[in-house]
Amino acid sequence: MRPARGPWRPADGAWSAMLPFPAAGEDGSAMLEFALCLPIFFFIFAAVVDYAIFIQQAMQVTQAAAAAAAYGAINGNTADYTGMQTAAQNAAPGVSGLVVSATDLYTCTPGGASVASSATCSGYGTPIKYVQVQTTASVSPTLRYFNLSSLTLRAVSTYRVSWTP
């Protein structure tokens, strides 16, 4: 004779749900699912880390261009290209292979078309002088994704040279 069910006794077959080991037929299924999902999670994690590295490197390349242009815009430093390269390297110490190039620009109006330095601007007098610095760096990902061996990062910064009377 079976004892009556009450609030203290589970229904028939409910004992297997309370046991610490899996029921028959489920042996190893969690391990198999883990083994199948682990490479996918690893790939996603590596891609997120690489993306973060790319963003960080891009911000440093941009900061390097701005630092070099700010240095070159100071009156007396406009022809000091070595100083601009040093300023860029100091602003981006974590970027390897940083290439810095600087040029002088002259315009008659802010944001206008480039003119020669000896040009005379009608109504404005002498042209406005700018220093433009371009920085370039190549960053390689941790893993190779879809034949991506490296990514080239570029930044351009233009500063107006300070005017002295």
DRENSE-612494 format. One record per atom (N, C-alpha, C): x, y, z; atom name. Coordinates in steps of 0.001 Angstrom, whole numbers. Layout:
DRENSE-612494
<node c1="X" c2="Y" c3="Z" atome="CA"/>
...
***
This chain:
DRENSE-612494
<node c1="835" c2="-1161" c3="0" atome="N"/>
<node c1="0" c2="0" c3="0" atome="CA"/>
<node c1="891" c2="1240" c3="0" atome="C"/>
<node c1="503" c2="2211" c3="-832" atome="N"/>
<node c1="1247" c2="3451" c3="-969" atome="CA"/>
<node c1="754" c2="4480" c3="22" atome="C"/>
<node c1="1724" c2="5219" c3="602" atome="N"/>
<node c1="1276" c2="6278" c3="1508" atome="CA"/>
<node c1="603" c2="7401" c3="724" atome="C"/>
<node c1="-264" c2="8078" c3="1344" atome="N"/>
<node c1="-982" c2="9197" c3="708" atome="CA"/>
<node c1="-32" c2="10373" c3="469" atome="C"/>
<node c1="-315" c2="11097" c3="-620" atome="N"/>
<node c1="490" c2="12288" c3="-910" atome="CA"/>
<node c1="16" c2="13451" c3="-59" atome="C"/>
<node c1="963" c2="14238" c3="362" atome="N"/>
<node c1="646" c2="15424" c3="1142" atome="CA"/>
<node c1="1606" c2="16531" c3="767" atome="C"/>
<node c1="1557" c2="17623" c3="1434" atome="N"/>
<node c1="2442" c2="18732" c3="1104" atome="CA"/>
<node c1="3908" c2="18395" c3="1381" atome="C"/>
<node c1="4175" c2="17396" c3="2193" atome="N"/>
<node c1="5544" c2="17033" c3="2534" atome="CA"/>
<node c1="6127" c2="15990" c3="1597" atome="C"/>
<node c1="5305" c2="15396" c3="724" atome="N"/>
<node c1="5782" c2="14334" c3="-162" atome="CA"/>
<node c1="5585" c2="14759" c3="-1624" atome="C"/>
<node c1="6698" c2="14766" c3="-2450" atome="N"/>
<node c1="6559" c2="15154" c3="-3848" atome="CA"/>
<node c1="5813" c2="14112" c3="-4658" atome="C"/>
<node c1="5340" c2="14508" c3="-5806" atome="N"/>
<node c1="4621" c2="13609" c3="-6710" atome="CA"/>
<node c1="5583" c2="12548" c3="-7239" atome="C"/>
<node c1="5040" c2="11491" c3="-7795" atome="N"/>
<node c1="5866" c2="10412" c3="-8339" atome="CA"/>
<node c1="6747" c2="10952" c3="-9472" atome="C"/>
<node c1="8011" c2="10573" c3="-9491" atome="N"/>
<node c1="8943" c2="11007" c3="-10524" atome="CA"/>
<node c1="9611" c2="12338" c3="-10221" atome="C"/>
<node c1="9180" c2="13036" c3="-9182" atome="N"/>
<node c1="9772" c2="14330" c3="-8852" atome="CA"/>
<node c1="11079" c2="14160" c3="-8088" atome="C"/>
<node c1="11340" c2="12962" c3="-7610" atome="N"/>
<node c1="12585" c2="12741" c3="-6858" atome="CA"/>
<node c1="13807" c2="12923" c3="-7762" atome="C"/>
<node c1="13684" c2="12547" c3="-9013" atome="N"/>
<node c1="14838" c2="12644" c3="-9916" atome="CA"/>
<node c1="15242" c2="14099" c3="-10158" atome="C"/>
<node c1="14313" c2="15043" c3="-10057" atome="N"/>
<node c1="14638" c2="16454" c3="-10258" atome="CA"/>
<node c1="15411" c2="17018" c3="-9075" atome="C"/>
<node c1="15315" c2="16375" c3="-7928" atome="N"/>
<node c1="15991" c2="16884" c3="-6743" atome="CA"/>
<node c1="17342" c2="16214" c3="-6527" atome="C"/>
<node c1="17740" c2="15260" c3="-7375" atome="N"/>
<node c1="19017" c2="14574" c3="-7213" atome="CA"/>
<node c1="20152" c2="15423" c3="-7757" atome="C"/>
<node c1="21359" c2="15326" c3="-7177" atome="N"/>
<node c1="22468" c2="16157" c3="-7611" atome="CA"/>
<node c1="23092" c2="15729" c3="-8936" atome="C"/>
<node c1="22768" c2="14588" c3="-9469" atome="N"/>
<node c1="23348" c2="14116" c3="-10725" atome="CA"/>
<node c1="22267" c2="14126" c3="-11802" atome="C"/>
<node c1="22690" c2="14227" c3="-13092" atome="N"/>
<node c1="21694" c2="14314" c3="-14164" atome="CA"/>
<node c1="20916" c2="13021" c3="-14336" atome="C"/>
<node c1="19758" c2="13176" c3="-14884" atome="N"/>
<node c1="18922" c2="12017" c3="-15160" atome="CA"/>
<node c1="19512" c2="11241" c3="-16335" atome="C"/>
<node c1="19083" c2="10025" c3="-16505" atome="N"/>
<node c1="19586" c2="9197" c3="-17596" atome="CA"/>
<node c1="19274" c2="9859" c3="-18936" atome="C"/>
<node c1="20223" c2="9823" c3="-19869" atome="N"/>
<node c1="20026" c2="10415" c3="-21187" atome="CA"/>
<node c1="20559" c2="11830" c3="-21300" atome="C"/>
<node c1="20936" c2="12475" c3="-20194" atome="N"/>
<node c1="21475" c2="13829" c3="-20237" atome="CA"/>
<node c1="22954" c2="13864" c3="-19869" atome="C"/>
<node c1="23598" c2="12732" c3="-19779" atome="N"/>
<node c1="25009" c2="12678" c3="-19414" atome="CA"/>
<node c1="25857" c2="13378" c3="-20460" atome="C"/>
<node c1="26617" c2="14396" c3="-20081" atome="N"/>
<node c1="27558" c2="15069" c3="-20956" atome="CA"/>
<node c1="26967" c2="16096" c3="-21902" atome="C"/>
<node c1="25690" c2="16318" c3="-21881" atome="N"/>
<node c1="25119" c2="17273" c3="-22833" atome="CA"/>
<node c1="25553" c2="18707" c3="-22518" atome="C"/>
<node c1="25696" c2="19043" c3="-21248" atome="N"/>
<node c1="26146" c2="20391" c3="-20888" atome="CA"/>
<node c1="27590" c2="20608" c3="-21327" atome="C"/>
<node c1="28405" c2="19579" c3="-21174" atome="N"/>
<node c1="29801" c2="19702" c3="-21592" atome="CA"/>
<node c1="29902" c2="19841" c3="-23112" atome="C"/>
<node c1="29066" c2="19134" c3="-23833" atome="N"/>
<node c1="29061" c2="19241" c3="-25284" atome="CA"/>
<node c1="28619" c2="20640" c3="-25719" atome="C"/>
<node c1="27586" c2="21169" c3="-25110" atome="N"/>
<node c1="27129" c2="22522" c3="-25433" atome="CA"/>
<node c1="28209" c2="23550" c3="-25118" atome="C"/>
<node c1="28891" c2="23374" c3="-24004" atome="N"/>
<node c1="29972" c2="24281" c3="-23634" atome="CA"/>
<node c1="31104" c2="24215" c3="-24652" atome="C"/>
<node c1="31462" c2="23003" c3="-25065" atome="N"/>
<node c1="32545" c2="22823" c3="-26036" atome="CA"/>
<node c1="32183" c2="23424" c3="-27397" atome="C"/>
<node c1="30916" c2="23397" c3="-27770" atome="N"/>
<node c1="30496" c2="23980" c3="-29040" atome="CA"/>
<node c1="30418" c2="25509" c3="-28983" atome="C"/>
<node c1="30049" c2="26050" c3="-27842" atome="N"/>
<node c1="29880" c2="27499" c3="-27711" atome="CA"/>
<node c1="31174" c2="28228" c3="-27356" atome="C"/>
<node c1="32137" c2="27549" c3="-26747" atome="N"/>
<node c1="33365" c2="28206" c3="-26315" atome="CA"/>
<node c1="34128" c2="28881" c3="-27454" atome="C"/>
<node c1="34345" c2="28244" c3="-28606" atome="N"/>
<node c1="35051" c2="28952" c3="-29686" atome="CA"/>
<node c1="34313" c2="30191" c3="-30183" atome="C"/>
<node c1="33000" c2="30143" c3="-30195" atome="N"/>
<node c1="32220" c2="31306" c3="-30635" atome="CA"/>
<node c1="32394" c2="32449" c3="-29644" atome="C"/>
<node c1="32309" c2="32158" c3="-28347" atome="N"/>
<node c1="32498" c2="33187" c3="-27330" atome="CA"/>
<node c1="33919" c2="33743" c3="-27370" atome="C"/>
<node c1="34904" c2="32876" c3="-27589" atome="N"/>
<node c1="36290" c2="33322" c3="-27675" atome="CA"/>
<node c1="36474" c2="34259" c3="-28865" atome="C"/>
<node c1="35904" c2="33918" c3="-30010" atome="N"/>
<node c1="36012" c2="34748" c3="-31204" atome="CA"/>
<node c1="35371" c2="36117" c3="-30964" atome="C"/>
<node c1="34202" c2="36151" c3="-30344" atome="N"/>
<node c1="33513" c2="37413" c3="-30061" atome="CA"/>
<node c1="34331" c2="38246" c3="-29077" atome="C"/>
<node c1="34880" c2="37604" c3="-28053" atome="N"/>
<node c1="35689" c2="38313" c3="-27067" atome="CA"/>
<node c1="36939" c2="38913" c3="-27717" atome="C"/>
<node c1="37626" c2="38129" c3="-28556" atome="N"/>
<node c1="38827" c2="38622" c3="-29238" atome="CA"/>
<node c1="38487" c2="39779" c3="-30170" atome="C"/>
<node c1="37356" c2="39712" c3="-30853" atome="N"/>
<node c1="36943" c2="40791" c3="-31746" atome="CA"/>
<node c1="36652" c2="42074" c3="-30961" atome="C"/>
<node c1="36026" c2="41950" c3="-29803" atome="N"/>
<node c1="35737" c2="43124" c3="-28970" atome="CA"/>
<node c1="37043" c2="43736" c3="-28458" atome="C"/>
<node c1="37983" c2="42908" c3="-28047" atome="N"/>
<node c1="39279" c2="43417" c3="-27579" atome="CA"/>
<node c1="40010" c2="44123" c3="-28721" atome="C"/>
<node c1="40030" c2="43530" c3="-29915" atome="N"/>
<node c1="40686" c2="44168" c3="-31059" atome="CA"/>
<node c1="40023" c2="45490" c3="-31411" atome="C"/>
<node c1="38719" c2="45536" c3="-31374" atome="N"/>
<node c1="38002" c2="46780" c3="-31671" atome="CA"/>
<node c1="38379" c2="47865" c3="-30666" atome="C"/>
<node c1="38473" c2="47500" c3="-29400" atome="N"/>
<node c1="38871" c2="48467" c3="-28366" atome="CA"/>
<node c1="40295" c2="48958" c3="-28606" atome="C"/>
<node c1="41185" c2="48068" c3="-29022" atome="N"/>
<node c1="42560" c2="48470" c3="-29314" atome="CA"/>
<node c1="42592" c2="49414" c3="-30515" atome="C"/>
<node c1="41819" c2="49112" c3="-31553" atome="N"/>
<node c1="41761" c2="49988" c3="-32732" atome="CA"/>
<node c1="41263" c2="51381" c3="-32341" atome="C"/>
<node c1="40231" c2="51449" c3="-31544" atome="N"/>
<node c1="39676" c2="52747" c3="-31128" atome="CA"/>
<node c1="40696" c2="53528" c3="-30303" atome="C"/>
<node c1="41371" c2="52847" c3="-29384" atome="N"/>
<node c1="42372" c2="53510" c3="-28544" atome="CA"/>
<node c1="43533" c2="54027" c3="-29389" atome="C"/>
<node c1="43993" c2="53224" c3="-30337" atome="N"/>
<node c1="45088" c2="53638" c3="-31214" atome="CA"/>
<node c1="44650" c2="54813" c3="-32104" atome="C"/>
<node c1="43416" c2="54780" c3="-32607" atome="N"/>
<node c1="42910" c2="55870" c3="-33445" atome="CA"/>
<node c1="42850" c2="57179" c3="-32657" atome="C"/>
<node c1="42443" c2="57115" c3="-31394" atome="N"/>
<node c1="42406" c2="58322" c3="-30575" atome="CA"/>
<node c1="43817" c2="58862" c3="-30343" atome="C"/>
<node c1="44796" c2="57970" c3="-30155" atome="N"/>
<node c1="46168" c2="58432" c3="-29965" atome="CA"/>
<node c1="46744" c2="59045" c3="-31243" atome="C"/>
<node c1="46423" c2="58472" c3="-32397" atome="N"/>
<node c1="46899" c2="59038" c3="-33668" atome="CA"/>
<node c1="46291" c2="60430" c3="-33876" atome="C"/>
<node c1="45019" c2="60604" c3="-33550" atome="N"/>
<node c1="44364" c2="61908" c3="-33657" atome="CA"/>
<node c1="44986" c2="62910" c3="-32690" atome="C"/>
<node c1="45249" c2="62472" c3="-31473" atome="N"/>
<node c1="45866" c2="63349" c3="-30473" atome="CA"/>
<node c1="47274" c2="63744" c3="-30897" atome="C"/>
<node c1="47999" c2="62828" c3="-31531" atome="N"/>
<node c1="49350" c2="63134" c3="-32005" atome="CA"/>
<node c1="49323" c2="64209" c3="-33083" atome="C"/>
<node c1="48363" c2="64127" c3="-34012" atome="N"/>
<node c1="48248" c2="65139" c3="-35061" atome="CA"/>
<node c1="47924" c2="66505" c3="-34456" atome="C"/>
<node c1="47028" c2="66525" c3="-33498" atome="N"/>
<node c1="46658" c2="67797" c3="-32863" atome="CA"/>
<node c1="47832" c2="68391" c3="-32088" atome="C"/>
<node c1="48593" c2="67561" c3="-31390" atome="N"/>
<node c1="49732" c2="68057" c3="-30620" atome="CA"/>
<node c1="50814" c2="68619" c3="-31539" atome="C"/>
<node c1="51076" c2="67918" c3="-32636" atome="N"/>
<node c1="52090" c2="68400" c3="-33581" atome="CA"/>
<node c1="51653" c2="69708" c3="-34238" atome="C"/>
<node c1="50387" c2="69809" c3="-34627" atome="N"/>
<node c1="49895" c2="71036" c3="-35248" atome="CA"/>
<node c1="49890" c2="72189" c3="-34251" atome="C"/>
<node c1="49547" c2="71913" c3="-33007" atome="N"/>
<node c1="49558" c2="72967" c3="-31985" atome="CA"/>
<node c1="50985" c2="73468" c3="-31759" atome="C"/>
<node c1="51938" c2="72567" c3="-31758" atome="N"/>
<node c1="53343" c2="72970" c3="-31617" atome="CA"/>
<node c1="53782" c2="73805" c3="-32818" atome="C"/>
<node c1="53426" c2="73363" c3="-34013" atome="N"/>
<node c1="53827" c2="74076" c3="-35228" atome="CA"/>
<node c1="53136" c2="75404" c3="-35412" atome="C"/>
<node c1="51980" c2="75603" c3="-34781" atome="N"/>
<node c1="51239" c2="76854" c3="-34940" atome="CA"/>
<node c1="51813" c2="77983" c3="-34097" atome="C"/>
<node c1="52673" c2="77651" c3="-33155" atome="N"/>
<node c1="53298" c2="78691" c3="-32343" atome="CA"/>
<node c1="54288" c2="79445" c3="-33225" atome="C"/>
<node c1="54211" c2="80743" c3="-33184" atome="N"/>
<node c1="55071" c2="81563" c3="-34037" atome="CA"/>
<node c1="56534" c2="81236" c3="-33738" atome="C"/>
<node c1="57290" c2="80951" c3="-34768" atome="N"/>
<node c1="58690" c2="80576" c3="-34616" atome="CA"/>
<node c1="58916" c2="79083" c3="-34761" atome="C"/>
<node c1="57857" c2="78287" c3="-34619" atome="N"/>
<node c1="57979" c2="76827" c3="-34745" atome="CA"/>
<node c1="57446" c2="76305" c3="-36075" atome="C"/>
<node c1="56989" c2="77183" c3="-36954" atome="N"/>
<node c1="56323" c2="76719" c3="-38173" atome="CA"/>
<node c1="57243" c2="75951" c3="-39098" atome="C"/>
<node c1="58547" c2="76176" c3="-39035" atome="N"/>
<node c1="59486" c2="75447" c3="-39886" atome="CA"/>
<node c1="60203" c2="74333" c3="-39123" atome="C"/>
<node c1="59856" c2="74134" c3="-37856" atome="N"/>
<node c1="60512" c2="73122" c3="-37020" atome="CA"/>
<node c1="59779" c2="71778" c3="-37166" atome="C"/>
<node c1="60019" c2="71104" c3="-38281" atome="N"/>
<node c1="59333" c2="69833" c3="-38543" atome="CA"/>
<node c1="59813" c2="68729" c3="-37602" atome="C"/>
<node c1="61059" c2="68771" c3="-37201" atome="N"/>
<node c1="61566" c2="67788" c3="-36233" atome="CA"/>
<node c1="60863" c2="67957" c3="-34895" atome="C"/>
<node c1="60632" c2="69203" c3="-34477" atome="N"/>
<node c1="59905" c2="69467" c3="-33231" atome="CA"/>
<node c1="58462" c2="68992" c3="-33301" atome="C"/>
<node c1="57844" c2="69149" c3="-34486" atome="N"/>
<node c1="56467" c2="68670" c3="-34651" atome="CA"/>
<node c1="56420" c2="67141" c3="-34561" atome="C"/>
<node c1="57389" c2="66470" c3="-35156" atome="N"/>
<node c1="57442" c2="65004" c3="-35067" atome="CA"/>
<node c1="57661" c2="64563" c3="-33625" atome="C"/>
<node c1="58515" c2="65255" c3="-32907" atome="N"/>
<node c1="58755" c2="64924" c3="-31498" atome="CA"/>
<node c1="57487" c2="65143" c3="-30671" atome="C"/>
<node c1="56766" c2="66242" c3="-30936" atome="N"/>
<node c1="55516" c2="66506" c3="-30211" atome="CA"/>
<node c1="54493" c2="65407" c3="-30479" atome="C"/>
<node c1="54431" c2="64947" c3="-31726" atome="N"/>
<node c1="53491" c2="63874" c3="-32069" atome="CA"/>
<node c1="53886" c2="62567" c3="-31388" atome="C"/>
<node c1="55170" c2="62239" c3="-31404" atome="N"/>
<node c1="55634" c2="60997" c3="-30759" atome="CA"/>
<node c1="55386" c2="61044" c3="-29251" atome="C"/>
<node c1="55579" c2="62210" c3="-28636" atome="N"/>
<node c1="55340" c2="62343" c3="-27196" atome="CA"/>
<node c1="53852" c2="62251" c3="-26852" atome="C"/>
<node c1="52994" c2="62680" c3="-27766" atome="N"/>
<node c1="51551" c2="62639" c3="-27514" atome="CA"/>
<node c1="50973" c2="61239" c3="-27694" atome="C"/>
<node c1="51674" c2="60376" c3="-28440" atome="N"/>
<node c1="51171" c2="59017" c3="-28702" atome="CA"/>
<node c1="52276" c2="57999" c3="-28441" atome="C"/>
<node c1="52642" c2="57803" c3="-27155" atome="N"/>
<node c1="53741" c2="56882" c3="-26869" atome="CA"/>
<node c1="53390" c2="55418" c3="-27135" atome="C"/>
<node c1="52127" c2="55070" c3="-27147" atome="N"/>
<node c1="51723" c2="53683" c3="-27343" atome="CA"/>
<node c1="51567" c2="53268" c3="-28791" atome="C"/>
<node c1="51777" c2="54194" c3="-29716" atome="N"/>
<node c1="51598" c2="53894" c3="-31137" atome="CA"/>
<node c1="52968" c2="53640" c3="-31756" atome="C"/>
<node c1="53162" c2="52432" c3="-32264" atome="N"/>
<node c1="54437" c2="52128" c3="-32914" atome="CA"/>
<node c1="54311" c2="52393" c3="-34406" atome="C"/>
<node c1="55378" c2="52863" c3="-35008" atome="N"/>
<node c1="55377" c2="53134" c3="-36438" atome="CA"/>
<node c1="54579" c2="54351" c3="-36839" atome="C"/>
<node c1="54535" c2="55365" c3="-35984" atome="N"/>
<node c1="53789" c2="56593" c3="-36279" atome="CA"/>
<node c1="54573" c2="57427" c3="-37294" atome="C"/>
<node c1="53923" c2="57781" c3="-38394" atome="N"/>
<node c1="54538" c2="58604" c3="-39435" atome="CA"/>
<node c1="53875" c2="59978" c3="-39391" atome="C"/>
<node c1="54698" c2="61031" c3="-39324" atome="N"/>
<node c1="54201" c2="62398" c3="-39199" atome="CA"/>
<node c1="54699" c2="63214" c3="-40384" atome="C"/>
<node c1="53779" c2="63922" c3="-41053" atome="N"/>
<node c1="54177" c2="64839" c3="-42124" atome="CA"/>
<node c1="53460" c2="66164" c3="-41915" atome="C"/>
<node c1="54203" c2="67248" c3="-42097" atome="N"/>
<node c1="53650" c2="68585" c3="-41868" atome="CA"/>
<node c1="53834" c2="69442" c3="-43108" atome="C"/>
<node c1="52843" c2="70278" c3="-43380" atome="N"/>
<node c1="52906" c2="71217" c3="-44497" atome="CA"/>
<node c1="52338" c2="72560" c3="-44060" atome="C"/>
<node c1="52729" c2="73602" c3="-44780" atome="N"/>
<node c1="52180" c2="74935" c3="-44549" atome="CA"/>
<node c1="51100" c2="75203" c3="-45586" atome="C"/>
<node c1="50007" c2="75816" c3="-45149" atome="N"/>
<node c1="48916" c2="76208" c3="-46050" atome="CA"/>
<node c1="48683" c2="77701" c3="-45921" atome="C"/>
<node c1="48287" c2="78319" c3="-47009" atome="N"/>
<node c1="47952" c2="79742" c3="-47015" atome="CA"/>
<node c1="46594" c2="79909" c3="-47674" atome="C"/>
<node c1="45718" c2="80686" c3="-47056" atome="N"/>
<node c1="44404" c2="80985" c3="-47634" atome="CA"/>
<node c1="44113" c2="82474" c3="-47456" atome="C"/>
<node c1="43236" c2="82979" c3="-48302" atome="N"/>
<node c1="42833" c2="84383" c3="-48172" atome="CA"/>
<node c1="41723" c2="84553" c3="-47142" atome="C"/>
<node c1="40867" c2="83560" c3="-47007" atome="N"/>
<node c1="39786" c2="83598" c3="-46025" atome="CA"/>
<node c1="39835" c2="82310" c3="-45215" atome="C"/>
<node c1="39407" c2="82340" c3="-43972" atome="N"/>
<node c1="39408" c2="81109" c3="-43177" atome="CA"/>
<node c1="38592" c2="80005" c3="-43854" atome="C"/>
<node c1="39226" c2="78868" c3="-44083" atome="N"/>
<node c1="38560" c2="77754" c3="-44745" atome="CA"/>
<node c1="38503" c2="77887" c3="-46247" atome="C"/>
<node c1="39120" c2="78903" c3="-46807" atome="N"/>
<node c1="39084" c2="79129" c3="-48252" atome="CA"/>
<node c1="40083" c2="78265" c3="-48994" atome="C"/>
<node c1="40163" c2="78508" c3="-50297" atome="N"/>
<node c1="41071" c2="77743" c3="-51148" atome="CA"/>
<node c1="42514" c2="78137" c3="-50862" atome="C"/>
<node c1="43426" c2="77203" c3="-51076" atome="N"/>
<node c1="44846" c2="77453" c3="-50853" atome="CA"/>
<node c1="45386" c2="78410" c3="-51915" atome="C"/>
<node c1="46274" c2="79284" c3="-51473" atome="N"/>
<node c1="46948" c2="80217" c3="-52369" atome="CA"/>
<node c1="48446" c2="80159" c3="-52073" atome="C"/>
<node c1="49239" c2="80761" c3="-52934" atome="N"/>
<node c1="50679" c2="80821" c3="-52707" atome="CA"/>
<node c1="50979" c2="81764" c3="-51552" atome="C"/>
<node c1="52106" c2="81540" c3="-50888" atome="N"/>
<node c1="52450" c2="82369" c3="-49734" atome="CA"/>
<node c1="52728" c2="83811" c3="-50119" atome="C"/>
<node c1="53129" c2="84024" c3="-51364" atome="N"/>
<node c1="53439" c2="85376" c3="-51814" atome="CA"/>
<node c1="52240" c2="86080" c3="-52447" atome="C"/>
<node c1="51089" c2="85418" c3="-52448" atome="N"/>
<node c1="49899" c2="85991" c3="-53084" atome="CA"/>
<node c1="49387" c2="87185" c3="-52281" atome="C"/>
<node c1="48686" c2="88063" c3="-52978" atome="N"/>
<node c1="48031" c2="89194" c3="-52331" atome="CA"/>
<node c1="46531" c2="88952" c3="-52406" atome="C"/>
<node c1="45893" c2="88987" c3="-51261" atome="N"/>
<node c1="44452" c2="88743" c3="-51203" atome="CA"/>
<node c1="43727" c2="90076" c3="-51318" atome="C"/>
<node c1="42817" c2="90168" c3="-52276" atome="N"/>
<node c1="42102" c2="91428" c3="-52479" atome="CA"/>
<node c1="41193" c2="91699" c3="-51288" atome="C"/>
<node c1="41409" c2="92830" c3="-50670" atome="N"/>
<node c1="40596" c2="93218" c3="-49522" atome="CA"/>
<node c1="41084" c2="92645" c3="-48199" atome="C"/>
<node c1="42029" c2="91717" c3="-48234" atome="N"/>
<node c1="42495" c2="91086" c3="-46997" atome="CA"/>
<node c1="43981" c2="91316" c3="-46749" atome="C"/>
<node c1="44742" c2="91639" c3="-47770" atome="N"/>
<node c1="46177" c2="91831" c3="-47585" atome="CA"/>
<node c1="46929" c2="90522" c3="-47762" atome="C"/>
<node c1="47693" c2="90144" c3="-46775" atome="N"/>
<node c1="48499" c2="88927" c3="-46873" atome="CA"/>
<node c1="47663" c2="87697" c3="-46531" atome="C"/>
<node c1="48016" c2="86554" c3="-47083" atome="N"/>
<node c1="47255" c2="85334" c3="-46792" atome="CA"/>
<node c1="47405" c2="84880" c3="-45336" atome="C"/>
<node c1="46438" c2="84119" c3="-44874" atome="N"/>
<node c1="46464" c2="83540" c3="-43534" atome="CA"/>
<node c1="47275" c2="82245" c3="-43606" atome="C"/>
<node c1="48177" c2="82063" c3="-42648" atome="N"/>
<node c1="49041" c2="80880" c3="-42656" atome="CA"/>
<node c1="48507" c2="79829" c3="-41692" atome="C"/>
<node c1="48510" c2="78564" c3="-42147" atome="N"/>
<node c1="48092" c2="77414" c3="-41345" atome="CA"/>
<node c1="49189" c2="76361" c3="-41371" atome="C"/>
<node c1="49240" c2="75556" c3="-40343" atome="N"/>
<node c1="50100" c2="74379" c3="-40316" atome="CA"/>
<node c1="49182" c2="73166" c3="-40329" atome="C"/>
<node c1="49403" c2="72272" c3="-41283" atome="N"/>
<node c1="48594" c2="71055" c3="-41376" atome="CA"/>
<node c1="49499" c2="69845" c3="-41143" atome="C"/>
<node c1="49111" c2="69005" c3="-40194" atome="N"/>
<node c1="49893" c2="67820" c3="-39845" atome="CA"/>
<node c1="49046" c2="66587" c3="-40096" atome="C"/>
<node c1="49636" c2="65617" c3="-40785" atome="N"/>
<node c1="48969" c2="64323" c3="-41014" atome="CA"/>
<node c1="49776" c2="63242" c3="-40313" atome="C"/>
<node c1="49093" c2="62422" c3="-39511" atome="N"/>
<node c1="49740" c2="61296" c3="-38847" atome="CA"/>
<node c1="49134" c2="60007" c3="-39374" atome="C"/>
<node c1="49969" c2="58986" c3="-39515" atome="N"/>
<node c1="49543" c2="57688" c3="-40021" atome="CA"/>
<node c1="50207" c2="56600" c3="-39195" atome="C"/>
<node c1="49454" c2="55561" c3="-38887" atome="N"/>
<node c1="50003" c2="54406" c3="-38175" atome="CA"/>
<node c1="49270" c2="53161" c3="-38645" atome="C"/>
<node c1="49941" c2="52036" c3="-38578" atome="N"/>
<node c1="49352" c2="50752" c3="-38962" atome="CA"/>
<node c1="49216" c2="49884" c3="-37728" atome="C"/>
<node c1="48015" c2="49324" c3="-37520" atome="N"/>
<node c1="47736" c2="48493" c3="-36353" atome="CA"/>
<node c1="47311" c2="47111" c3="-36835" atome="C"/>
<node c1="47896" c2="46084" c3="-36237" atome="N"/>
<node c1="47547" c2="44703" c3="-36591" atome="CA"/>
<node c1="46600" c2="44129" c3="-35548" atome="C"/>
<node c1="45595" c2="43364" c3="-35980" atome="N"/>
<node c1="44672" c2="42756" c3="-35013" atome="CA"/>
<node c1="45318" c2="41579" c3="-34298" atome="C"/>
<node c1="44739" c2="41191" c3="-33177" atome="N"/>
<node c1="45232" c2="40041" c3="-32428" atome="CA"/>
<node c1="45047" c2="38762" c3="-33233" atome="C"/>
<node c1="43883" c2="38601" c3="-33822" atome="N"/>
<node c1="43578" c2="37453" c3="-34677" atome="CA"/>
<node c1="43313" c2="37947" c3="-36097" atome="C"/>
<node c1="43452" c2="37077" c3="-37050" atome="N"/>
<node c1="43153" c2="37456" c3="-38441" atome="CA"/>
<node c1="41675" c2="37222" c3="-38698" atome="C"/>
<node c1="40967" c2="38302" c3="-38995" atome="N"/>
<node c1="39549" c2="38224" c3="-39312" atome="CA"/>
<node c1="39369" c2="38508" c3="-40790" atome="C"/>
<node c1="38822" c2="37601" c3="-41519" atome="N"/>
<node c1="38434" c2="37826" c3="-42910" atome="CA"/>
<node c1="39570" c2="38461" c3="-43723" atome="C"/>
<node c1="40770" c2="37934" c3="-43605" atome="N"/>
<node c1="41970" c2="38412" c3="-44306" atome="CA"/>
<node c1="42364" c2="39843" c3="-43917" atome="C"/>
<node c1="41996" c2="40298" c3="-42747" atome="N"/>
<node c1="42399" c2="41617" c3="-42260" atome="CA"/>
<node c1="43741" c2="41464" c3="-41555" atome="C"/>
<node c1="44824" c2="41852" c3="-42245" atome="N"/>
<node c1="46145" c2="41704" c3="-41651" atome="CA"/>
<node c1="46561" c2="42961" c3="-40887" atome="C"/>
<node c1="46129" c2="44130" c3="-41338" atome="N"/>
<node c1="46422" c2="45357" c3="-40611" atome="CA"/>
<node c1="45405" c2="46430" c3="-41002" atome="C"/>
<node c1="45340" c2="47432" c3="-40175" atome="N"/>
<node c1="44421" c2="48543" c3="-40383" atome="CA"/>
<node c1="45232" c2="49829" c3="-40329" atome="C"/>
<node c1="45102" c2="50685" c3="-41329" atome="N"/>
<node c1="45830" c2="51942" c3="-41370" atome="CA"/>
<node c1="44969" c2="53049" c3="-40778" atome="C"/>
<node c1="45533" c2="53728" c3="-39785" atome="N"/>
<node c1="44839" c2="54819" c3="-39108" atome="CA"/>
<node c1="45468" c2="56135" c3="-39548" atome="C"/>
<node c1="44622" c2="57109" c3="-39905" atome="N"/>
<node c1="45101" c2="58415" c3="-40352" atome="CA"/>
<node c1="44357" c2="59522" c3="-39608" atome="C"/>
<node c1="45075" c2="60601" c3="-39370" atome="N"/>
<node c1="44445" c2="61776" c3="-38768" atome="CA"/>
<node c1="45103" c2="63019" c3="-39348" atome="C"/>
<node c1="44319" c2="64054" c3="-39555" atome="N"/>
<node c1="44816" c2="65331" c3="-40069" atome="CA"/>
<node c1="44340" c2="66429" c3="-39125" atome="C"/>
<node c1="45262" c2="67321" c3="-38782" atome="N"/>
<node c1="44916" c2="68443" c3="-37917" atome="CA"/>
<node c1="45490" c2="69718" c3="-38522" atome="C"/>
<node c1="44689" c2="70766" c3="-38560" atome="N"/>
<node c1="45112" c2="72045" c3="-39130" atome="CA"/>
<node c1="44932" c2="73135" c3="-38083" atome="C"/>
<node c1="46003" c2="73871" c3="-37832" atome="N"/>
<node c1="45969" c2="74975" c3="-36875" atome="CA"/>
<node c1="46401" c2="76254" c3="-37572" atome="C"/>
<node c1="45776" c2="77349" c3="-37186" atome="N"/>
<node c1="46163" c2="78648" c3="-37723" atome="CA"/>
<node c1="47378" c2="79134" c3="-36958" atome="C"/>
<node c1="48378" c2="79611" c3="-37691" atome="N"/>
<node c1="49585" c2="80120" c3="-37078" atome="CA"/>
<node c1="49269" c2="81444" c3="-36390" atome="C"/>
<node c1="49737" c2="81589" c3="-35170" atome="N"/>
<node c1="49432" c2="82816" c3="-34408" atome="CA"/>
<node c1="50041" c2="84039" c3="-35107" atome="C"/>
<node c1="49294" c2="85111" c3="-35050" atome="N"/>
<node c1="49682" c2="86335" c3="-35749" atome="CA"/>
<node c1="50413" c2="87260" c3="-34790" atome="C"/>
<node c1="51496" c2="87835" c3="-35269" atome="N"/>
<node c1="52202" c2="88828" c3="-34468" atome="CA"/>
<node c1="52280" c2="90120" c3="-35275" atome="C"/>
<node c1="51988" c2="91253" c3="-34647" atome="N"/>
<node c1="52010" c2="92519" c3="-35382" atome="CA"/>
<node c1="53413" c2="92954" c3="-35744" atome="C"/>
***
